[in-house]
């Protein structure tokens, strides 16, 4: 179990970091910046090879990586290939590209997963009825195919669920087919105290099908977008204090990676996709030190017509670093609390 956790953690973190840093690397090259080094891992070099002006290296500690772009520090010697001498739009592109790759990665992962495993979609056919539920009391049975609610045709399971929620707890006339014979029953939904949603107590049968590459690509984009918007909606309340800050640090990520890896490679790839989206969103927050903070300072430079002074930049970076350290300590505390070490 421990070795699985270590391998899964290195795989997931390594995949995320390589894609993120590759975004910085490829855009820096494309706008004419000199990249001195592209490194996978930290610490002493294990393997290195110079190709052109860039040194490619693998380092001893695989949890991370970096891209060293010439002239990012204003005190460095500057030339026509330095970061600081490029126009603001080019620097913004290079900074934003890391997070962009963290959204491209899950699209690729979901695309591969969908092609490899196919899609399971709920149908309007009832698979099970909970004992004592409104559906059971109304006489619904497994195998019944839902066709209408209050006269409105039901074409898919999501439409059926939405119709139940829209009913506001009022009695619903459900049209169905049982063994090919049309019937109807009246069901009064009840509120599930755990989710605060209207339910009638039925599950759906699942249909499996294999989409082609084109459809798989569209589904991968849609799934990435839906997860990103859901995560973004959850970040806001945590920042404002309306919701508890449910965060995980390196220990928590490693623990989850190990647990998911026990389920197989596909669940691990899905976990990597979720984590990549989360990393992309967090990195775009306007917090100094993060990519979003760098974009904000570049935007200020564009408005002012000149960069912020070195003293102001150092102060801003210190504030950002302090905030990140506080977040890291909070995440580590929560990780240790989950492990019940104290």
C-alpha positions in Angstrom: 0.0 0.0 0.0 2.8 2.4 0.9 4.7 1.8 -2.3 1.5 2.2 -4.3 0.9 5.5 -2.6 4.4 6.7 -3.4 4.3 5.6 -7.1 0.8 7.0 -7.6 1.7 10.4 -6.0 4.9 10.7 -8.1 2.8 9.8 -11.2 0.0 12.3 -10.6 2.1 15.2 -9.4 4.7 14.6 -12.1 2.1 14.6 -14.8 0.5 17.8 -13.6 3.8 19.6 -13.1 5.3 18.5 -16.5 2.2 19.7 -18.4 2.1 23.0 -16.4 5.8 23.8 -17.0 5.5 22.6 -20.6 2.9 25.4 -21.1 5.4 28.0 -19.9 8.2 26.4 -21.9 6.5 26.1 -25.3 5.0 29.6 -25.2 8.3 31.1 -24.1 10.0 29.5 -27.0 7.2 30.6 -29.4 7.6 34.3 -28.5 11.3 34.2 -28.8 12.4 33.9 -25.1 15.4 31.9 -24.3 14.7 29.0 -21.9 17.9 28.1 -20.1 16.6 24.9 -18.5 13.5 22.6 -18.4 13.7 20.5 -15.3 11.6 17.6 -14.1 12.0 17.3 -10.3 14.1 19.3 -7.9 17.5 18.8 -6.3 20.7 17.4 -7.9 20.7 16.5 -11.6 20.4 12.8 -12.3 20.2 13.1 -16.1 20.8 16.1 -18.2 21.2 16.9 -21.9 21.6 20.2 -23.7 19.8 20.7 -27.0 20.4 24.1 -28.5 20.2 26.8 -25.9 18.1 24.7 -23.4 19.3 22.2 -20.8 16.8 19.4 -20.3 17.3 17.7 -16.9 15.7 15.1 -14.6 16.5 15.7 -11.0 16.6 13.6 -7.9 13.3 14.5 -6.3 10.5 13.9 -8.8 7.7 15.9 -7.0 7.8 19.1 -9.1 9.8 20.8 -11.8 10.6 24.2 -13.2 11.4 26.2 -16.4 14.2 28.7 -16.1 13.5 31.5 -18.6 16.3 34.0 -19.2 15.8 37.5 -17.7 12.8 36.9 -15.5 14.6 38.6 -12.6 15.0 42.3 -13.5 18.5 42.2 -12.0 19.6 39.5 -14.5 21.6 40.5 -17.6 19.0 41.3 -20.3 19.1 40.8 -24.1 16.7 40.5 -26.9 15.7 37.0 -25.8 15.1 37.9 -22.2 11.6 37.8 -20.5 11.8 41.4 -19.4 12.4 42.8 -22.9 9.4 41.1 -24.5 6.1 43.0 -24.8 3.5 42.6 -22.0 1.1 40.5 -24.1 4.0 37.9 -24.7 4.8 37.8 -21.0 1.1 37.4 -20.1 0.8 34.5 -22.6 3.8 32.8 -21.1 2.6 33.1 -17.5 -1.0 32.1 -18.3 0.0 29.1 -20.5 0.9 27.0 -17.4 -2.6 27.1 -16.1 -4.0 26.7 -19.6 -2.2 23.4 -19.9 -3.8 22.3 -16.6 -7.1 22.5 -18.4 -5.9 20.9 -21.6 -4.5 17.9 -19.6 -7.9 16.8 -18.2 -9.5 17.2 -21.6 -6.9 14.7 -22.9 -7.3 12.4 -20.0 -11.1 12.4 -20.2 -10.9 11.8 -24.0 -8.7 8.8 -23.4 -10.9 7.4 -20.6 -14.1 7.8 -22.6 -12.5 6.1 -25.7 -11.1 3.3 -23.5 -14.2 2.6 -21.3 -17.2 4.1 -23.1 -20.0 6.0 -21.5 -22.6 4.8 -18.9 -25.8 7.0 -19.1 -28.9 6.6 -16.9 -32.1 5.8 -18.8 -35.7 6.4 -17.9 -36.2 2.8 -17.0 -36.5 2.1 -13.2 -33.8 -0.2 -11.8 -34.9 -0.3 -8.2 -37.5 1.1 -5.9 -36.6 2.0 -2.2 -38.8 0.2 0.3 -41.3 2.6 1.9 -40.5 5.4 -0.5 -43.2 7.5 -2.3 -42.5 5.5 -5.5 -43.1 2.2 -3.6 -46.3 3.5 -2.1 -47.5 4.6 -5.5 -46.8 1.1 -7.0 -43.8 1.8 -9.2 -41.8 -1.3 -10.0 -38.3 -2.2 -11.4 -38.6 -2.4 -15.2 -41.1 0.4 -15.5 -40.1 2.9 -18.2 -41.0 6.5 -17.3 -42.6 8.3 -20.3 -44.3 11.4 -18.9 -44.7 13.7 -15.9 -47.9 15.7 -15.7 -48.3 15.0 -19.4 -44.8 16.3 -20.4 -42.8 13.6 -22.3 -39.6 12.5 -20.5 -36.8 11.9 -22.9 -33.9 11.3 -20.5 -33.2 10.7 -16.8 -32.0 14.2 -16.2 -35.2 15.7 -17.5 -37.1 13.3 -15.2 -35.1 14.4 -12.1 -35.5 18.1 -13.0 -39.3 17.7 -13.4 -39.4 16.2 -9.8 -37.5 19.2 -8.4 -39.6 21.7 -10.3 -42.8 20.1 -8.9 -42.2 21.7 -5.5 -43.3 18.6 -3.6 -46.8 18.6 -5.1 -48.4 15.3 -6.4 -47.1 14.3 -9.8 -48.9 12.1 -12.4 -46.2 9.8 -13.8 -46.9 8.1 -17.1 -45.1 4.8 -17.6 -44.9 1.6 -19.6 -45.0 -1.7 -17.8 -44.4 -4.7 -20.1 -45.4 -2.5 -23.0 -48.7 -1.5 -21.4 -49.2 2.3 -20.7 -50.1 3.1 -17.1 -50.0 6.1 -14.8 -49.5 6.6 -11.1 -49.6 9.6 -8.7 -46.5 10.1 -6.6 -46.0 12.8 -4.0 -42.2 13.5 -3.6 -40.6 14.0 -0.3 -37.5 16.0 0.8 -34.3 14.1 1.4 -32.9 15.7 4.6 -29.3 14.9 3.5 -29.5 16.8 0.1 -32.6 19.0 0.7 -33.9 17.8 -2.7 -37.2 16.3 -3.7 -37.0 12.5 -4.3 -39.4 9.7 -5.0 -37.1 6.8 -4.2 -36.2 5.2 -7.5 -32.9 4.4 -9.3 -32.4 4.2 -13.1 -31.0 1.5 -15.3 -27.7 2.4 -17.1 -27.1 2.1 -20.8 -23.5 1.6 -22.0 -22.3 2.8 -25.4 -19.0 3.5 -27.1 -18.8 7.0 -28.6 -16.5 7.8 -31.5 -13.4 10.1 -31.3 -15.4 13.2 -32.3 -18.1 12.7 -29.7 -15.5 11.7 -27.1 -13.6 14.9 -27.6 -16.8 17.0 -27.2 -17.7 15.1 -24.0 -14.2 15.5 -22.6 -14.4 19.3 -23.1 -17.9 19.4 -21.6 -16.9 17.4 -18.6 -13.8 19.5 -18.0 -15.9 22.7 -18.2 -18.6 21.4 -15.8 -16.0 20.3 -13.2 -14.2 23.7 -13.5 -17.4 25.7 -13.1 -18.4 23.6 -10.1 -15.0 24.0 -8.5 -15.0 27.7 -9.2 -18.4 28.1 -7.6 -17.1 26.3 -4.5 -13.9 28.5 -4.2 -15.8 31.7 -3.8 -17.7 30.8 -0.6 -14.5 29.4 0.9 -12.7 32.7 0.3 -15.5 34.8 1.7 -15.9 32.5 4.7 -19.4 31.4 3.8 -18.2 27.8 3.6 -15.5 25.9 5.5 -12.0 25.8 3.8 -12.0 22.1 2.9 -8.4 22.0 1.6 -5.8 19.2 1.2 -2.0 19.6 1.2 0.7 17.2 -0.1 -0.1 14.6 2.6 -3.8 14.6 1.8 -3.1 14.4 -2.0 -0.7 11.5 -1.5 -3.2 9.7 0.7 -6.0 10.2 -1.9 -3.7 9.2 -4.8 -2.8 5.9 -3.0 -6.5 5.1 -2.2 -7.6 5.8 -5.8 -4.7 3.9 -7.3 -6.0 0.8 -5.5 -9.1 1.0 -7.8 -7.1 0.9 -11.0 -5.5 3.2 -13.6 -8.7 4.7 -14.9 -9.8 6.1 -11.5 -6.3 7.4 -11.0 -6.4 9.2 -14.4 -9.7 10.7 -13.4 -8.2 11.8 -10.1 -5.3 13.4 -12.0 -7.8 15.2 -14.2 -9.7 16.6 -11.2 -6.5 17.7 -9.5 -5.2 19.3 -12.7 -8.4 21.4 -13.0 -8.1 22.4 -9.4 -4.5 23.4 -9.8 -5.3 25.5 -12.9 -8.0 27.4 -11.1 -5.9 28.0 -8.0 -3.0 29.2 -10.0 -5.1 31.8 -11.8 -6.2 33.4 -8.5 -4.9 37.0 -8.3 -2.6 36.1 -5.5 1.1 37.3 -5.6 3.5 34.4 -6.3 0.8 32.5 -8.2 0.5 32.9 -12.0 -2.7 35.0 -11.5 -0.7 37.4 -9.4 1.9 37.8 -12.1 -0.8 38.5 -14.6 -2.2 41.2 -12.4 1.1 43.0 -12.0 1.6 42.8 -15.8 -1.8 44.4 -16.2 -0.9 47.2 -13.8 2.3 47.7 -15.8 0.3 47.9 -19.0 -2.0 50.6 -17.5 0.8 52.6 -15.9 3.1 52.3 -18.9 6.0 51.2 -16.7 6.6 48.3 -14.3 6.2 48.5 -10.6 9.3 49.4 -8.6 11.5 46.6 -7.3 10.6 47.5 -3.6 6.8 47.2 -4.4 7.2 44.0 -6.2 9.2 42.5 -3.4 6.6 43.6 -0.9 3.8 42.1 -3.0 5.7 38.8 -3.4 6.3 38.7 0.3 2.5 39.1 1.0 1.8 36.4 -1.5 4.4 34.0 -0.1 3.0 34.6 3.4 -0.6 33.8 2.3 0.6 30.6 0.5 2.5 29.5 3.6 -0.6 30.1 5.8 -2.7 28.0 3.3 0.0 25.3 3.3 0.0 25.1 7.1 -3.8 25.0 7.2 -3.9 22.2 4.6 -1.2 20.3 6.4 -3.1 20.6 9.7 -6.3 19.3 8.0 -4.3 16.4 6.4 -2.9 15.4 9.8 -6.4 15.8 11.4 -7.8 13.4 8.9 -5.1 10.9 9.8 -6.2 11.3 13.5 -2.6 11.7 14.6 -3.6 14.1 17.3 
